[in-house]
Each structure stands twice: as structure tokens, then as C-alpha cells.
Amino acid sequence: MLKNGQTKGTMRILVVDDSEDARDLIEGALLSAGYKDVVSATSAADAYGALDIGKRANGDAAPIDLILLDIVMPDVDGIEACARIRSDGRYGDIPIIMVTALADMDSLANAFMAGANDYINKPLNRIELLARVRASLKLKAELVRRLERERELLNFVSSRGDRRPGTCIDEVTGLFVGEFAEAYLTASAKQTEGQPISVITLAVDRLDACRAATGDKMANSILASVATVVRAATATVGEIAAAYRNGIIVVVAPGYTTAAAVKLAESMRAAVAHLGLSNVEAIKADYVTASLAVSSGHAKPDADSIKLLTQAINSVQLLAARGGGEVVTVSS
């Protein structure tokens, strides 16, 4: 997954190695895989120059998306270079893969302490190299998505008249209030127009009956436990979970097709059942179950995106009343 509008050909990779043979091998593997913008540096000093480190420390970051950094180099080794790069605030999130012929685990440990994300051994294996490059670039893209999501949420918070923290977080579940899901859904649709997007709604089966029989304290305790399951299941960057006052939990998942969203919903349904929480009002089990509805489509910057949310909410309310612990898809 790359940043919006970005392809392999536009990703810029910096290769730092004092060995010409090693540089040629890495560059050849990357170019053959479609990474067209590969920059080479023969030393740590050259790498600092490519990154403008020490020249304009308060300026913009150089357009580098990934660094492949040899550990053993003359003058300044890769571990020291990694730490120097990380000390520049502009490069706190750039993936750094160490390239090493060392079998010394202490050196690798020091590299990770210096800020490295991954490593690959020499002699290089092309398949392994490309796999690690792809994984690191995917991580970087997900971090970009997280920053975009946080910006949208901060904008939403700042636009609210009442900015007290309690108005942003649901006090029972600890998740965002439902309005955040609506704001994020609208914002995501604008940023990812035409791409898949899904809304998953979750409701604890027969929760209203449980609340009537055992009181608010028990019902709220169940909701809080279920929210921990949802939070764990949606730890992937890009998703957001929010809760409405009636207990319905909403997950907005940009980039998720129907199949991917159903898989996520099934995992949450199973995890809730695995909690084994008692619910005396349950119909088909003697423990708490949850029903989920999945509504999927393609992101559109208009009311169609909110329609995904309302469809899923309406459907999950009916499912929860039946108490069957189901996962269903909702057709537009």
C-alpha cells in the first residue's frame, strides 16, 4: 500500500554501501522490481549529503522513502549513521534496513537501538531483499495514513464548540464517540474517492434485555469488555472504532473490500464469544454474543458514504434483537 498517487516507480530509495559490487547488486534488484528511483551513497557522509543532514536541519525532509544502510563502512559505520539520521526530526519515521555480513547479534542489537527497522544479511538474496523492501514501504505508507487520520480527527475536535476531552471519548467503552466515525468516514471518502471502503457495526445481542434485568452497571461492564476486543481487532493503521450512546460500536475501514471486512467482523464476533461473559438474557448461548453488519462500497465524497453507516446500524439493531451472534452483509 503506497501513499495516494504513489507507485513503485515514484518511491525513492537510498542505498548506502562502500562496496560498489553490493550497491550494483541492490540497485539491479530494485530496478528490476520496478523501483525506478534509486539513489546511491558510498559512505555515511554521502548519505548525510543526500538527506541534507547538517545543511538545513530545520528544513523539509529530502524525498527519500526508504534507506538500505550497510553496517560495516570506513570512518562512520552504519550504526552510527543510523543514529545520526534518526536524530534529525525529519527522519523519525523513514524505514531503515541494515545490510550486514556480520553474524554478531550484539551489532544487530545496537543497530535496532540506533533506530533500524529491519536487517538483511549478505550475501544478498534477491527475493528476501525485495520482500523486506516491500514490507518496510508498506509500513511507511500505513504510518502516513495514521498521520492523515490523526489530522482529520484533530480538525474535527478543533471544530467542535465544546472541546472538553469528555465530549470526544465515550465514557463507557473508552472509544471515540460516534460522531468521530461519521467525520472520519466523510474525510476518508474525500481522500480515497473510488477506493473500497467498509463500515462494520457491532451490537451486543440482547443488551437492552440484559440492562433491564441486571442494571446499567452490568450492561456497561459488558460493553467495556467488548470494546477491548474491538480495539485489539482494529489495531491496524487506518481503521477507527467509535461507540454510540445506545451501545452500538462502529468500525470505519478504508480500503476494505466486503470480503476483508467480513473477515474482520468474524474475528470480532469470535473474540467476543471467547470472552465467556455471562448474559442471563441470551437466547442461543449462555454467554455474551455479538452480531455484526458489514456495509461496503466505494468511497464517494457525498451522502453515499454516510448511507453505508446508516444501513449497517439499522441492520445490526435487528440482528442483536434476535440474539443470534451473526455476521451479515448489507446490500445498498
C-alpha positions in Angstrom: 0.0 0.0 0.0 1.6 3.3 -1.1 0.7 6.9 -0.5 -2.1 8.3 -2.6 -0.9 8.6 -6.2 2.4 6.9 -5.4 3.7 3.9 -7.3 6.8 1.8 -7.1 8.3 4.0 -9.8 7.9 7.1 -7.7 9.3 5.6 -4.5 12.8 6.9 -3.8 15.3 4.5 -2.1 18.7 5.4 -0.8 21.4 2.7 -0.9 24.4 3.3 1.4 27.3 0.9 1.0 31.0 1.4 0.5 31.1 -1.7 -1.8 30.5 -1.0 -5.4 29.5 -4.6 -6.0 27.0 -4.6 -3.2 25.5 -1.3 -4.5 25.2 -2.6 -8.0 23.5 -5.8 -6.8 21.0 -3.9 -4.7 20.3 -1.3 -7.4 19.8 -4.0 -10.0 17.4 -6.0 -7.9 15.4 -2.8 -7.1 15.3 -1.6 -10.7 14.2 -5.0 -12.0 11.3 -5.0 -9.5 10.0 -1.6 -10.7 11.7 0.7 -8.2 13.0 3.3 -10.7 14.3 6.0 -8.4 17.3 4.5 -6.6 20.0 6.8 -5.1 23.5 5.6 -4.1 25.9 6.8 -1.4 29.3 5.4 -0.8 29.7 6.5 2.8 27.8 7.9 5.8 28.9 11.4 4.8 27.5 10.9 1.3 24.2 9.7 2.9 24.1 12.8 5.1 24.5 14.9 1.9 21.7 13.1 0.1 19.5 13.7 3.2 20.6 17.3 3.7 21.6 16.4 7.3 23.6 19.2 8.8 22.8 21.6 6.0 19.2 22.6 6.7 18.2 20.7 9.8 15.1 22.8 10.2 14.0 22.5 6.6 11.9 19.9 4.8 13.0 16.3 4.6 14.7 15.1 1.4 12.3 13.0 -0.7 13.6 9.6 0.4 11.1 6.8 1.2 13.5 4.0 2.4 17.2 3.6 3.3 19.2 0.5 2.9 22.3 1.0 5.1 25.4 -1.1 5.3 26.7 -1.7 8.8 30.4 -2.1 8.1 31.8 1.1 6.5 35.0 3.0 7.0 35.1 6.2 9.0 31.5 6.2 10.2 29.8 2.8 10.4 26.1 2.1 9.6 25.1 2.0 13.3 26.4 5.5 14.0 25.0 6.7 10.7 21.6 5.3 11.6 21.6 7.1 14.9 22.6 10.3 13.2 19.8 10.1 10.7 17.2 9.3 13.4 18.4 12.3 15.5 17.1 14.5 12.7 13.4 15.0 13.4 12.6 14.9 9.8 13.6 11.3 9.5 11.9 9.8 12.6 9.6 7.6 10.6 11.6 6.7 7.5 12.3 2.9 7.3 15.9 1.9 7.6 17.0 -1.6 6.7 20.5 -2.6 7.8 22.6 -4.6 5.4 25.2 -6.7 7.1 27.7 -9.6 6.6 28.0 -9.8 10.4 26.8 -12.7 12.4 27.3 -10.6 15.5 23.9 -10.3 17.3 25.3 -7.5 19.5 25.9 -5.4 16.4 22.4 -6.0 15.2 21.0 -5.2 18.7 22.9 -1.9 18.6 21.6 -1.2 15.1 18.0 -1.6 16.4 18.8 0.6 19.4 20.0 3.2 16.9 16.6 3.2 15.2 16.9 0.5 12.5 13.6 -1.2 11.5 14.9 -4.4 9.9 18.0 -6.1 8.6 19.1 -8.3 5.8 22.2 -10.5 5.6 25.0 -10.5 3.0 25.3 -12.3 0.6 22.0 -10.8 -0.5 19.1 -12.9 -1.6 17.1 -11.0 -4.2 13.7 -12.4 -3.1 14.4 -11.7 0.6 15.6 -8.2 -0.2 12.5 -7.3 -2.2 10.2 -8.8 0.4 11.8 -6.7 3.2 11.7 -3.6 1.0 8.0 -4.1 0.2 7.2 -4.7 3.9 9.1 -1.6 5.0 7.4 0.6 2.4 4.0 -0.7 3.4 4.7 0.2 7.0 5.7 3.7 5.9 2.5 4.1 3.9 0.5 2.9 6.9 2.2 5.5 9.1 1.3 8.2 6.6 -2.3 7.0 6.7 -2.2 7.2 10.5 -1.0 10.7 10.4 -3.7 11.7 8.0 -6.3 10.1 10.2 -5.0 11.9 13.3 -5.0 15.2 11.4 -8.7 14.6 10.4 -9.6 13.8 14.0 -7.8 16.8 15.4 -9.5 19.0 12.8 -12.8 17.6 13.9 -12.1 18.1 17.6 -11.0 21.7 17.0 -14.1 22.5 15.0 -16.4 21.4 17.9 -17.8 24.1 20.1 -17.3 22.1 23.3 -13.7 20.9 23.3 -13.6 19.1 26.7 -12.0 15.7 26.4 -15.1 14.0 27.7 -17.0 15.1 24.7 -14.7 13.2 22.4 -14.4 9.8 24.2 -17.3 7.6 25.1 -17.0 7.1 28.9 -18.3 3.5 28.9 -16.2 2.0 26.2 -13.2 4.4 26.0 -13.7 4.6 22.2 -14.3 7.7 20.3 -17.9 9.0 20.3 -20.0 8.0 17.3 -19.7 11.4 15.7 -16.0 10.7 15.1 -16.9 7.7 13.0 -19.1 10.0 10.8 -16.4 12.6 10.5 -13.8 10.1 9.7 -16.0 8.3 7.2 -16.7 11.6 5.3 -13.0 12.6 5.4 -11.8 9.2 4.2 -14.2 9.2 1.4 -12.8 12.5 0.1 -9.2 11.3 0.3 -9.8 7.9 -1.2 -12.5 8.5 -3.7 -13.2 5.4 -5.8 -11.4 3.0 -3.5 -13.1 0.3 -1.4 -14.4 1.3 2.0 -16.4 -0.6 4.6 -18.4 0.1 7.7 -18.8 -2.6 10.3 -21.3 -2.2 13.1 -21.4 -4.4 16.2 -24.1 -4.7 18.8 -24.1 -6.9 21.9 -27.0 -9.4 21.5 -30.0 -8.7 23.8 -28.1 -6.0 25.6 -31.3 -4.0 26.3 -32.9 -7.0 27.9 -29.7 -7.6 30.0 -29.7 -4.0 31.1 -33.4 -4.2 32.1 -32.7 -7.4 34.1 -29.4 -6.7 35.7 -29.0 -2.9 35.6 -26.7 -0.4 33.9 -23.6 -1.4 35.8 -23.6 -4.9 34.4 -24.5 -3.8 30.9 -21.8 -1.2 30.8 -19.2 -3.7 32.1 -20.1 -5.9 29.2 -19.8 -3.1 26.7 -16.4 -2.1 28.2 -15.1 -5.7 27.8 -16.4 -5.9 24.2 -14.7 -2.6 23.4 -11.3 -4.0 24.4 -11.9 -6.8 21.8 -12.8 -4.2 19.1 -9.8 -2.1 20.0 -7.4 -5.1 19.6 -9.0 -6.2 16.4 -8.8 -2.8 14.8 -5.2 -2.1 15.8 -4.2 -1.9 12.1 -3.5 1.6 11.0 -6.3 3.2 9.0 -9.3 1.9 10.9 -11.2 3.7 13.6 -13.7 2.4 16.1 -16.3 4.6 17.8 -19.3 4.0 20.1 -22.8 5.5 20.2 -24.7 6.0 23.4 -27.1 3.1 22.6 -24.1 0.7 22.8 -23.6 0.2 19.0 -19.9 0.2 18.1 -18.9 1.3 14.6 -15.7 0.5 12.8 -14.8 2.5 9.7 -12.3 0.6 7.5 -11.0 2.5 4.4 -9.5 0.1 1.8 -11.5 -2.9 3.0 -13.5 -4.9 0.4 -16.6 -6.8 1.5 -14.6 -10.0 1.9 -11.9 -8.3 4.0 -14.5 -6.5 6.2 -16.4 -9.8 6.7 -13.2 -11.5 7.8 -12.5 -8.7 10.4 -16.2 -8.9 11.6 -16.0 -12.7 12.0 -12.8 -12.3 14.1 -14.5 -9.8 16.4 -17.6 -12.0 16.7 -15.5 -14.9 17.7 -13.4 -12.9 20.1 -16.5 -11.5 21.9 -17.8 -15.1 22.3 -14.4 -16.2 23.6 -14.7 -13.7 26.5 -17.3 -16.0 28.0 -19.1 -13.2 29.8 -22.4 -14.1 31.4 -25.7 -12.9 29.9 -28.8 -14.3 31.6 -30.9 -12.8 28.8 -29.1 -14.6 26.0 -31.3 -16.8 23.7 -28.9 -19.0 21.8 -26.0 -19.2 24.3 -25.4 -18.8 28.0 -22.7 -16.2 27.4 -22.4 -12.8 25.7 -22.5 -12.8 21.9 -22.4 -10.1 19.4 -24.0 -9.5 16.0 -22.2 -7.5 13.3 -23.3 -6.0 10.0 -21.0 -5.1 7.1 -21.8 -2.5 4.6 -19.3 -2.0 1.8 -18.9 0.2 -1.2 -16.6 2.6 -2.9 -15.6 5.9 -1.3 -17.6 8.9 -2.5 -17.4 12.4 -1.1 -21.2 12.7 -0.7 -24.1 11.3 1.3 -23.5 7.8 -0.2 -20.7 7.2 2.3 -22.9 8.1 5.3 -25.5 5.7 3.8 -23.1 2.8 4.4 -23.1 3.7 8.1 -26.9 4.1 8.5 -27.5 0.8 6.6 -25.1 -1.1 8.9 -26.6 0.5 12.1 -30.2 -0.4 11.1 -29.3 -3.9 10.2 -27.2 -4.7 13.4 -30.0 -3.5 15.6 -32.4 -6.1 14.2 -29.7 -8.8 14.4 -28.9 -8.0 18.1 -32.6 -8.2 19.0 -32.7 -11.7 17.5 -29.7 -12.6 19.6 -28.1 -15.0 17.1 -24.4 -13.9 17.1 -24.5 -13.4 13.4 -22.4 -11.6 10.8 -24.3 -10.3 7.7 -23.5 -8.2 4.8 -25.8 -5.3 3.8 -26.7 -4.6 0.2 -27.0 -1.0 -1.0 
